[in-house]
Amino acid sequence: MTRIRKSAYSGPLCLVLNLAMVYVAYGVCRMAFLFENWHTFAPALTWGKLAEMLRGGLVFDTSAILYTNAIYALMMLLPLHLKETGVWQRAARWVFVVCNALCIAANLADAVYFQYTGRRTTVTVFSEFASERNLGSIVGVELLRHWYLVLLAAALVWALWRFCLVPSGERPAWVRRPLRLRPALAYYGVQLLCLAAYVPLSVIGMRGGATTAVRPITISNANQYVDRPLEAAVVLNTPFSLIRTINKTAFTVPAYIPQGELEAVYTPVHLPADSAVARRKNVVVLIVESFAREYIGALNSHLEGGAYKGYTPFVDSLIQHSATWLYSYSNGRKSIDGMPSVLSGIPMFVEPFFLTPSSMNDVSGLAGELGRWGYSSAFFHGAENGSMGFQAFARTTGFDRYYGRTEYNQDSRFGGDRDFDGTWAIWDEPFLQFFALKMSEMRQPFVTAMFTASSHHPYVIPDEYKDKYPEQGLVIHKCIRYTDNALRRFFQTASRQPWYKNTLFVITADHTNLTDHRYYQTDLGGFCVPIIFFDPSGDIRPGMRDAIAQQIDIMPTVLGHLGYDRPYVAFGCDLFNTAPRDTWAVNYLNGTYQYVKGDYLLQFDGQRTRAVYRFRTDPYLERNLAGRVKEQAAMERELKAIIQQYMERMTQNRLVVRGE
């Protein structure tokens, strides 16, 4: 223990220097983790990649250190003279050392356990081994086998104890005397100022950033700094992984259907058709923020007695030359649900995929699969790089490049941050132009995805459009009109590019948003989004299909249309090669699975069917037919198979084909 001279600044100074020492301990643990698993990481490791991993590691270490040292920090910063006593400082020292000793032990233990799991430990480990009775012997053997890690842990804990800084035991003379006004004000002023500064800075560090674009980082954000999901374990630390998965509902594998029958009922593995004809078309996927089906006039002839016009004149005109479906749905209600659904065929069950430990699994994706076919790829999102975890997920699923606000600002052809909306991202109109021109610089064939941002809360549009698109109806409607016009200008620019005629365009939304029609305010209506396939060459017959479509169908439909010749995992179906009666959709709403097929919507709570609605003729879901329709049994069995396949593959890391 080292003492420093006590003053109004001594407590905050000790805190800062001691936390710096913890950063060093975490860094040592990370290098120990890397060396212990060197055979796993060494083949693809370069100095550049290692530097990127270590840079990312600082973000996650900061979050974990601030969480686990919150009590110690409070003990050191409280503006009370009580904290200057020897008893208080000894207690603070014990809190500091014990909390960080546990974190060091967890990090070094994971250096060994990683070899069996391929990822950092999460809170599911406690339920996973709850009934095991031989853990003591297993742990004992591993402690002996990895004695050098035990010694390293002991050395690090000893160093924390030995070099922990505490204020000097001598109290300033003015503290022993009755307080004079000026010293008292100085003391309490400094203490309160330090505490007031530390709290918001700590919250920022825990969240992983300070801007509105940064959501609290989760374990999946580590993929932003690596090329393979496996490498994310180097970026992460175990305390962070444990903290971020507390109270997160773990995927539980149900035993609805015997294993011998499960594959026959449903499998997400897609096998190439013998008759497939290869088409080396470019693929452009537009995921339009909050672009609900409700806002599109061409998809709502049933509203307002056929008089409804909607807010998307350009998309209405595009639909006349596109393939669409009478019933089309999202698989989630958040932006972080939309990206896995659209680009990887993964629906949202229980928790957003990004926020679960399974986000560290190997994941199939449209870009990754087409990359095996020689396609180049890029993902575009006009927000701050790393926002919403999109950059990490794009990299995980095989996109070669990521273009965000940073790259836009570096392009001298555009206005840089003058085009920033002030809250979230670059305005849609200029960023879509950037998107169109950047694709002309890519090697063909290519696959790209663009996630727009302007039709989002706080629902603002550029000043130059406020007269053209005045407030009317819902506050989002002017944003929808603005984005529709941005899409019009995008297609104008794209149509002049050399790659345009040989490109398949897919347009959908990430999720729905504000609504003013009862049809879209039901349990099912809240998931209604457009799914539009447009091919300028005319290879796809335009028109409305009397069938069901969902976001997770996009990947298999695109790959099927291109004649992709390799097996892959995606939970949807190929819409162009599936009979209308066999199309379906699934989503999850507040603990209830919703399954749409044929004429019916089935709602299942994981144990029993709670409702069945004939949604085509009962659009407001008013008549529960559970137990009264013969289709219920078959639908329930199919839904159970989908859920069981999902849970098994999530928990067993089987989201890609490995010789299945």
Helices and strands as residue ranges (DSSP letters): E 2-4, H 10-36, H 38-41, G 42-44, H 47-68, H 70-77, G 81-84, H 86-117, H 124-128, H 135-145, H 147-163, E 165-167, H 173-176, H 181-207, G 219-225, G 229-231, H 232-235, H 238-244, H 259-265, E 269-270, E 282-288, G 293-295, G 297-299, G 303-306, H 313-319, E 323-329, H 335-344, G 353-355, G 357-360, H 366-371, E 376-381, G 387-389, H 390-396, E 401-403, H 405-410, G 416-419, H 428-439, E 446-451, G 463-465, H 477-494, G 500-502, E 503-509, G 518-521, G 525-527, E 531-534, E 543-550, G 551-553, H 554-562, E 568-569, G 575-577, G 580-582, E 584-589, E 592-597, E 600-604, E 609-613, H 631-651
